[in-house]
Amino acid sequence: MFLLVTNRRDITMDFVVAELQRRGLPYFRLNTELLPLSRSTLGVSAMDDWAIELEGKRITGRDVTAAYFRRPGAPQAPEAVREAGERAYIEAEWSSFLKSLYFRLEGCWFSDPTEIFLAEDKPRQLLTARHLGFNIPDTAITNQLKPAQLLTAEGRAIGKPLRQAVLPGALEKVMFTSRLQPLTEADAPALGLAPLIIQAEVPKKYDVRVTVVGAQVFATAIWSQDNEETEVDWRRGSRPDLRHEAISLPDQVAAQCRELVHRLNLRYGAIDLVCDPDEKLWFLEINPNGQWAWIENQTGYPIAAAIVDELETIRNGPV
């Protein structure tokens, strides 16, 4: 049986479920925020000594042949538990349960959660990509004014978060990649509060999202320059009319993309590139567990099928 670790609102996982159903393959969708409503156990006699019963379905460690870690939700204490301390305790204990469960699935993962976490390190991504021969924009990761000034003074530069892309609070705000003006001494106190990724801005013909699944590479041109609001960050504005086009990468770049995912110990990666007006491709970053359903919708790429192929490969073991 295939274990799908996610949450109720994960539309992307719905594509995988549909493909599994089309093939008649058994699966268990574990929406982890519901765990406090489950009947579950972790034994200590063996790695596969565990069981979860949720929403009328049951799975044990002996059933799992492959697993997909997508977007697990934080366990939520039942509404009947009102006291804040008790709720926090319940939710923390279920989170610990999940961590142990993830460990017990070692060798079954499409991409291991620990490797996903490690691959989210953007400085590591840039170093690995440079080693593989990708073109990398001049970059500084800093909270100091002088190295930041060097990049912003040389021409257009962009800034983006090192890790946290959402500013939490009552008015939650997404922190998009933004164009920076030349920095001055007046900017030093604010810059000093937290490190920031600052890069020379690459002139764009279009953005490229490369979705790597195992050895398969699906490249999509995103025509971000068609609209002013998407010029710097194509995610800004959430435009449903943003043009997407299936494209082919040069063989060398496709090989670099496969190798980057391999070097990060993953089976999946969503890689962001930029194509400049001279058709030169530049590496920006890789999301080791990024969204892909909209790419399948826009291009017809069989990404869900490729993922299920990989899960079947894991299930069947080495040839």
Secondary structure by P-SEA (a helix, b strand, c coil): cbbbbcccccaaaaaaaaaaaaabbbbbbbcccccccccccccccccccccccccccccccccccbbbbccccccccccccccaaaaaaaaaaaaaaaaaaaaaacccccccaaaaaaacaaaaaaaaaaaacccccccccccccaaaaaaaaacbbbbbbccccccccccccccccccccccccccccccccbbbbbbccccccbbbbbbbcccbbbbbbcccccccccccccccccccccbbbbbbccaaaaaaaaaaaaaacccccbbbbbbccccbbbbcccccccccaaaaaacccaaaaaaaaaaaaaaaccc
